[in-house]
Amino acid sequence: MKTEHILILLICGLGVIHGFILGLYLLTQKDIKLTSNKILGVLLILFGIRISKSIFLYFTVDLDYILITLGLTIILLLGPLFYFYTKSFLLRSFKIEKKLLIHGIPFLVFLILNSFKLLTKDFYVSFGIYLIYLHFLVYILASFFLKKSFVQKEDTLTSLKKTWLTLIHIGIIFIWASYFFFLLGDTIPYILGPLIYSVAIYSLSLWAIINKALKEDDKKYQSSSLNNEKSKEIFTQLEYYFQNEKPFLNPDLKLQMVASELNVTSHSLSQSVNENCKQNFQQYLNSYRIKEAKEILLSEKNKKITISSIAYDCGFNSISAFNTAFKKIVNQTPSQFRKTESN
C-alpha cells in the first residue's frame, strides 16, 4: 500500500472511530439529557457506519453486496435524523413521537428489498443511488429553511448556538456534495467524502470542547436570575410551543408541565415570562386562552356555540373564571364582545 493510501486510511479510520466514540458518549452520558444531543449521537453512529462502508469499498476490490447496500440504505435515515436534530436543537419542546416513524419507511422498504437481493446493481447505478441522495438533499434543504425561518422570526439563539448549527449544516452539505458529484463524473475522488467527514468530526469536536457547545445549560437556570439572552431564548421556545401546540387548551395545564416540556426549570420559565411580557404565568396562559376565545366568537360559523362551550373549549374550568379573565383583558364580557363585533 502506498504511503498516501496509508495516510488516507489513517485519517479516515480515526475519524470514524472518533465519531463512534462521540456518538456513544452523547447517548450514554447521564448529564446530557437534551433530545438534540441524543439524536446527534445516533446520527454520528449511523454516519460512521456509512463512512466505514466507503472506506472499505475504496480499499477493497470485492466488497460484499450486503455491506454495499447497507451503506447506501443508511443514507435514508441520515436525512430525517439531521432534520430532527435541527428541529430539536431549535425547539426544546421537540420530542420523538410515533408519528415521526413514517420518515423511516423508505429505509425499511430498501432494507427489506436488499435483504432478499431484489434491488440489483443496475437499479442502483441507473436510478436508485440518485434517488437516495436526492432524498437526503430534501431533508438537508428542509433543515436549512427551518433554521433560516426560526432565526428570521425569533432570532434568539445565542451566537454560540448559531455558529454550532451553521458548522454542522456546512459539514453535512460538503459531505453530501462530495458523494453526489462523484456520481456525476470522475473529477471528484470517492474517498473525498470520508476525508471531509473526518476533518468535520475533528473540527466540530474541538470546537465543541473549547466552547462547551454540547453541554446542557439548564444548571444556569437554577440560579435566581438569568441573563437577558437566555431569558429571551426560553421565552421564544415558550411562544413557539404555545402557538404551534396550543397546550393552553388543556384546563389542567400547570407551569411545571410546560417547564418539563421545554426542559427548563419552573423558576426559569416563570422568570422568563415575567421579564419578557411583564406577566406572571397564569396571566400569560389566560392571554392565549382569551385570544383563542375571541377568534371563536368572531367566526361566523360559530355563532350558535354557547359562551360556556367556548369557555371550556379554550381551557377554562368555569364560566366565572372565563368571564373574569375575558373582561380583564378585553374590557368586555364575552357576550358583550360577541354582540358588539356582530354589529
VOZASE-936648 format. One line per 3 residues: number of its first residue (from 1); their letters; for each residue z, y, x of C-alpha. Coordinates in Angstrom, 3 decimals. Each point is the difference from the previous one (the first is absolute). Layout:
<recs>
NUM) a) Z,Y,X  ... .
</recs>
This chain:
<recs>
1) mkt) 0.000,0.000,0.000  -0.956,3.419,1.320  2.632,2.555,0.902 .
4) ehi) -1.014,2.368,-2.814  0.245,-2.868,-2.489  3.490,-0.838,1.215 .
7) lil) 0.994,3.652,-0.374  -1.462,0.172,-3.522  1.753,-3.230,-0.981 .
10) lic) 3.289,1.293,1.393  -0.202,3.342,-1.819  -1.064,-1.525,-3.309 .
13) glg) 2.374,-2.950,0.200  3.015,2.172,0.732  -1.069,2.378,-2.769 .
16) vih) -0.019,-2.841,-2.521  3.381,-1.291,1.192  1.404,3.518,-0.155 .
19) gfi) -1.291,0.383,-3.567  1.551,-3.316,-1.053  3.368,0.949,1.479 .
22) lgl) -0.016,3.438,-1.631  -1.042,-1.506,-3.334  2.796,-2.570,0.088 .
25) yll) 2.468,2.702,1.014  -0.916,2.129,-3.017  0.325,-2.993,-2.324 .
28) tqk) 3.312,-1.312,1.305  2.070,3.046,0.940  2.716,0.665,-2.578 .
31) dik) 0.211,3.703,0.879  -3.651,0.487,-0.950  -0.163,-0.226,-3.781 .
34) lts) -2.909,2.268,-0.872  -2.756,-1.794,-1.909  -2.610,1.723,2.155 .
37) nki) 1.400,-1.505,3.195  0.081,-3.488,-1.510  -3.639,0.345,-1.046 .
40) lgv) -0.857,1.278,3.470  1.668,-3.084,1.467  -2.188,-2.335,-2.074 .
43) lli) -3.064,2.105,0.804  0.625,-0.261,3.746  0.446,-3.776,-0.147 .
46) lfg) -3.220,-0.478,-1.975  -1.836,2.374,2.309  1.311,-2.058,2.901 .
49) iri) -1.474,-3.168,-1.507  -3.313,1.758,-0.598  -0.166,1.418,3.524 .
52) sks) 1.017,-3.366,1.485  -3.032,-1.566,-1.656  -2.219,2.632,1.602 .
55) ifl) 1.461,-0.662,3.441  -0.453,-3.764,-0.322  -3.541,0.460,-1.296 .
58) yft) -0.881,2.285,2.906  1.324,-2.349,2.680  -0.779,-3.346,-1.692 .
61) vdl) -3.437,-1.528,-0.463  0.705,-2.214,-3.024  2.771,1.350,-2.180 .
64) dyi) 0.902,-2.097,-3.033  -1.580,1.097,-3.300  3.388,0.168,-1.743 .
67) lit) 1.387,2.417,2.605  -3.063,2.224,-0.164  0.039,0.236,-3.784 .
70) lgl) 3.782,0.440,-0.074  -0.336,3.059,2.209  -2.645,1.449,-2.297 .
73) tii) 1.880,-0.870,-3.175  3.170,1.732,1.200  -1.926,3.284,0.068 .
76) lll) 0.047,-0.158,-3.806  3.781,0.458,0.185  -0.006,2.757,2.609 .
79) gpl) -1.576,2.569,-2.318  2.445,-0.383,-2.899  2.992,-0.156,2.342 .
82) fyf) -1.129,3.130,1.818  -0.316,1.812,-3.333  3.431,-1.255,-1.119 .
85) ytk) 1.472,1.134,3.316  -1.442,3.483,-0.417  1.255,0.253,-3.579 .
88) sfl) 3.471,-1.333,0.801  0.244,2.341,2.995  -0.784,2.984,-2.213 .
91) lrs) 2.044,-1.153,-2.990  3.454,-1.468,0.432  -0.099,-1.193,-3.616 .
94) fki) -2.913,-2.348,0.737  0.878,-3.658,-0.462  -1.966,-3.222,0.331 .
97) ekk) -0.542,-1.254,-3.541  -1.746,-3.064,-1.414  -2.886,2.081,-1.335 .
100) lli) -0.938,0.890,3.580  -0.811,-3.653,0.696  -3.387,0.589,-1.609 .
103) hgi) -1.029,1.628,3.278  0.395,-3.378,1.687  -2.534,-1.781,-2.218 .
106) pfl) -2.988,0.491,2.380  2.086,-1.496,2.824  0.961,-3.038,-2.096 .
109) vfl) -3.586,-0.561,-1.149  -1.355,0.060,3.554  2.900,-2.109,1.286 .
112) iln) -0.619,-2.735,-2.571  -3.768,0.008,0.513  0.426,-0.107,3.779 .
115) sfk) 2.488,-2.858,-0.263  -2.740,-2.112,-1.557  -2.620,1.466,2.361 .
118) llt) -2.010,1.320,-2.928  -0.835,3.251,1.783  -2.540,-0.658,2.737 .
121) kdf) -0.681,1.868,3.205  -3.229,1.302,-1.553  2.009,1.496,-2.873 .
124) yvs) 2.244,1.917,2.382  -2.805,1.138,2.305  -2.267,1.209,-2.790 .
127) fgi) 2.504,1.388,-2.473  3.614,-1.156,0.063  1.247,1.759,3.107 .
130) yli) -1.442,3.339,-1.144  1.679,-0.430,-3.376  3.339,-0.651,1.693 .
133) ylh) -0.182,3.106,2.190  -1.175,2.184,-2.878  2.975,-1.298,-2.014 .
136) flv) 2.258,1.118,2.859  -1.758,3.391,0.131  0.660,0.626,-3.694 .
139) yil) 3.743,-0.324,0.582  -0.137,2.114,3.163  -1.707,2.788,-1.939 .
142) asf) 2.424,-0.400,-2.906  2.898,0.337,2.459  -1.556,3.067,1.589 .
145) flk) -0.531,1.764,-3.330  3.488,-0.971,-1.173  1.501,1.596,3.102 .
148) ksf) -2.240,3.054,-0.296  0.836,0.483,-3.675  3.724,-0.399,0.588 .
151) vqk) 0.068,2.480,2.881  -2.070,2.572,-1.911  2.071,-0.213,-3.175 .
154) edt) 3.458,-0.564,1.400  -0.158,0.860,3.707  3.617,-0.962,0.627 .
157) lts) -0.453,-2.694,2.605  1.662,0.860,3.255  -2.384,0.741,2.853 .
160) lkk) 1.260,-3.174,1.670  -0.961,-2.170,-2.979  -3.367,1.716,-0.395 .
163) twl) -0.813,-0.686,3.629  1.126,-3.631,-0.227  -2.085,-0.728,-3.076 .
166) tli) -3.010,1.816,1.450  0.206,-2.021,3.220  0.092,-3.274,-1.934 .
169) hig) -2.980,1.064,-2.108  -1.978,0.904,3.110  0.858,-3.323,1.645 .
172) iif) -1.073,-2.003,-3.067  -3.264,1.937,-0.327  -0.902,-0.557,3.657 .
175) iwa) 0.730,-3.726,-0.222  -2.072,-0.327,-3.177  -2.865,2.011,1.493 .
178) syf) -0.101,-2.057,3.203  -0.416,-3.235,-1.955  -2.387,1.344,-2.626 .
181) ffl) -2.357,1.738,2.413  -0.046,-3.124,2.166  -1.545,-1.734,-3.015 .
184) lgd) -2.795,2.568,-0.099  -1.120,-0.527,3.587  0.912,-1.041,3.525 .
187) tip) 0.851,3.479,1.274  3.737,-0.486,-0.643  1.718,-2.997,1.645 .
190) yil) 1.902,-2.365,-2.295  3.131,0.154,2.132  0.280,3.756,-0.588 .
193) gpl) 1.906,-0.623,-3.259  2.840,-1.932,1.681  0.101,2.564,2.820 .
196) iys) 0.334,2.888,-2.458  2.689,-1.922,-1.885  1.945,-0.580,3.204 .
199) vai) -0.217,3.634,1.079  0.986,1.093,-3.516  2.992,-2.331,-0.223 .
202) ysl) 1.280,1.073,3.432  -0.491,3.688,-0.796  1.560,-0.149,-3.458 .
205) slw) 2.974,-1.999,1.252  0.641,2.480,2.802  -0.360,2.932,-2.369 .
208) aii) 2.324,-1.646,-2.541  2.648,-0.693,2.639  -0.111,3.564,1.299 .
211) nka) 0.085,1.562,-3.465  2.011,-2.714,-1.800  -2.698,-0.055,-2.678 .
214) lke) 0.863,-3.479,-1.274  3.696,0.611,-0.458  1.422,0.424,-3.446 .
217) ddk) 1.243,3.509,-0.522  2.282,-0.517,-2.983  3.085,0.284,2.190 .
220) kyq) -0.765,3.686,0.405  0.382,0.363,-3.759  3.573,-1.191,0.049 .
223) sss) 1.234,3.304,1.335  1.033,2.809,-2.295  -3.216,1.912,0.539 .
226) lnn) -3.678,-0.606,0.657  -2.372,2.121,1.976  -2.555,1.786,-2.167 .
229) eks) -2.909,-2.174,1.053  1.747,-3.252,-0.928  1.315,1.435,-3.235 .
232) kei) -3.486,1.110,-0.995  -1.447,-3.385,0.902  2.479,-1.825,-2.248 .
235) ftq) -0.734,2.391,-2.846  -3.743,-0.584,0.359  0.549,-3.748,-0.211 .
238) ley) 2.095,0.572,-3.125  -2.661,2.199,-1.620  -2.716,-2.541,0.669 .
241) yfq) 2.173,-2.803,-1.334  0.841,1.873,-3.210  -3.561,1.173,-0.619 .
244) nek) -1.630,-3.368,0.590  2.594,-2.583,-1.055  1.813,2.037,-2.690 .
247) pfl) 3.408,-1.637,0.551  1.606,2.789,-2.056  -1.140,-1.816,-3.159 .
250) npd) 2.745,-2.525,0.709  3.073,1.237,-1.945  2.313,-1.784,2.450 .
253) lkl) -1.477,1.596,3.121  2.639,1.051,2.513  -0.048,1.907,3.266 .
256) qmv) 0.929,-3.153,1.907  -2.952,-1.909,-1.465  -2.497,2.652,1.084 .
259) ase) 1.585,0.285,3.437  -0.331,-3.762,0.415  -3.688,0.160,-0.959 .
262) lnv) -0.612,2.717,2.584  2.120,-1.707,2.685  2.287,2.989,0.472 .
265) tsh) 3.676,0.557,-0.691  1.147,1.427,-3.323  1.573,2.924,1.828 .
268) sls) -3.254,0.825,1.782  -2.017,-0.168,-3.203  2.471,2.166,-1.886 .
271) qsv) 0.035,2.593,2.756  -3.792,-0.022,0.264  -0.392,0.681,-3.735 .
274) nen) 2.561,2.772,0.160  -1.622,1.673,2.998  -3.611,-0.266,-1.138 .
277) ckq) 0.169,0.816,-3.710  3.476,1.516,-0.417  1.007,-2.668,-2.521 .
280) nfq) 2.323,-2.956,-0.052  -1.527,-3.429,-0.521  0.717,-0.130,-3.739 .
283) qyl) -1.674,3.375,-0.531  -2.979,-1.129,2.031  -0.179,-3.231,-1.994 .
286) nsy) 0.151,1.854,-3.321  -2.727,2.419,1.080  -2.427,-2.909,0.336 .
289) rik) 1.120,-1.508,-3.299  -0.477,3.313,-1.804  -3.406,0.499,1.595 .
292) eak) -1.014,-3.422,-1.291  1.383,0.838,-3.446  -1.939,3.278,-0.118 .
295) eil) -3.241,-1.811,0.738  0.657,-2.420,-2.859  0.947,2.817,-2.380 .
298) lse) -3.187,1.909,0.836  -2.280,-2.977,-0.506  -1.929,-0.025,-3.268 .
301) knk) 0.111,-3.783,-0.236  3.815,0.005,0.187  0.653,2.317,-2.944 .
304) kit) 1.503,-2.787,-2.079  2.398,-1.156,2.708  3.559,1.038,-0.815 .
307) iss) 2.148,2.118,2.281  2.476,-2.850,0.367  -2.733,-2.412,1.115 .
310) iay) -1.198,2.505,2.586  3.544,0.435,1.272  0.482,-3.710,0.604 .
313) dcg) -3.520,-0.478,1.369  0.647,2.714,2.588  3.192,-1.562,1.320 .
316) fns) 2.785,1.671,-1.997  2.830,-2.092,-1.409  0.693,2.251,-2.984 .
319) isa) -1.651,2.652,-2.164  2.743,2.517,0.767  -0.476,-0.375,3.759 .
322) fnt) -3.741,0.452,-0.456  0.402,3.118,-2.161  2.507,1.542,2.409 .
325) afk) -2.129,-0.634,3.087  -3.193,1.123,-1.746  1.483,3.272,-1.232 .
328) kiv) 1.519,0.730,3.395  -3.400,-0.299,1.706  -2.404,1.236,-2.706 .
331) nqt) 2.340,2.349,-1.894  -1.023,-1.735,-3.222  0.918,-3.207,-1.741 .
334) psq) -2.684,-2.719,0.001  -0.694,0.648,-3.696  -0.381,3.743,0.562 .
337) frk) -2.264,-0.625,2.988  -2.257,-2.348,-1.972  -0.213,2.435,-2.912 .
340) tes) -0.704,3.011,2.213  -2.678,-1.728,2.040  -1.706,-1.486,-3.057 .
343) n) -0.427,3.497,-1.398 .
</recs>
